[in-house]
Amino acid sequence: MKPVATTRSAAGIPTGLLAVWWIVASEIVIFGGLLAAYLMYRLSHDAWAGHAANTNTAIGTVNTFVLLTSSLFAVLAHQAAEKGDGKKAARFLLFTIGGALCFLMIKGYEWNYEISHGMTITTNTFWSFYYTAAGIHASHVIAGAIIMAVVAKDAAKGLELQRVELIGIYWHFVDVVWIFLFPLLYIAK
Amino acid sequence: MSEEHEEHHTNYVKIWAILVVLLAISVAGPELEILWITLITAFGIAFVKAYIVVQKFMHLGDAPKFVTYVMVTCLVFMMLFIAGTASDIYKSNGENWYKIESEWQYMPPVAQHDEGHGAADEESH
């Protein structure tokens, strides 16, 4: 028996898809609030420009490129799933997971450097924001990668291919969040 | 459904290439250190990139209209809540309180960190 999320579409779209859009809606409030609060503090504290000068633009740029590329793989996985090619969809999902791991490794290197140079979450409010925003985002990357692994496992057998689109929407949203975090944390100096 | 089918034949690699070019511009623009160019290239382009991802990768346009309304409603309410607290955020002091941040000094970049300015150390205590 298929789950309700697959078979029911009381709102005009499959319930699983509706649920993912609801998650995205709640995430808009979480990340939107974080980014808006950051922006307000940044505009009212000139010293933050000095703190932001310590972030590494090159690393931020590479990580943005990695996430954009992983989003490409996610949408190609969706395209393959629509054509019923589960194996291809699973392969693209694995590439997306590779992007997530790459992003996390770069982020780990970056944080290691910053923490070892005295810039920790307790240094001041700028760094509190920096680690909170990037940390919450990274936790979403980890969650997305784990869910994608589960979806890819089934997709490789041609099962539950509709889930490929669902995890894709979540992943693209994680990408959108980073698109806004990047100029705030790495470029506005 | 046929519309959706057409949409998903989009050349995604081309869209990705556009996003990468936009990323390059958003990094190069602020290097000129001209405020309005920085605002347009860094933040203006961020909105363009986000719009492309939402429309072309997330296919928000394919979803029923109410999905877009839900997203916009969440965004508007979030901004209302933030606006409600903005007046406090922008004040540095009030009755029986003041912000420690208002006493902050400029913290020099890492390279100059050991030159005895000590701003970061002072702030951490």
Interface residues (C-beta under 8 A of the other chain):
Chain A: A11 G12 I13 L17 L18 W21 W22 V24 A25 S26 I28 V29 G32 G33 A36 A37 M40 Y41 S44 H45 D46 A47 G50 H51 A53 N54 T57 T61 T64 F65 L68 T69 S71 L72 A74 V75 L76 H78 Q79 E82 H117 G118 M119 T122 T123 N124 T125 G168 I169 H172 F173 D175 V176 I179 F180 F182 P183 I187 A188 K189
Chain B: H5 H8 Y12 V13 I15 W16 L19 V20 L23 S26 V27 P30 T38 A42 F43 A46 K49 A50 V53 V54 K56 F57 M58 A63 P64 F66 V67 V70 M71 T73 C74 L75 F77 M78 M79 F81 I82 A86 I89 Y90 E101 W104 Q105 Y106 M107 P108 P109 V110 H113 A120 E123 S124
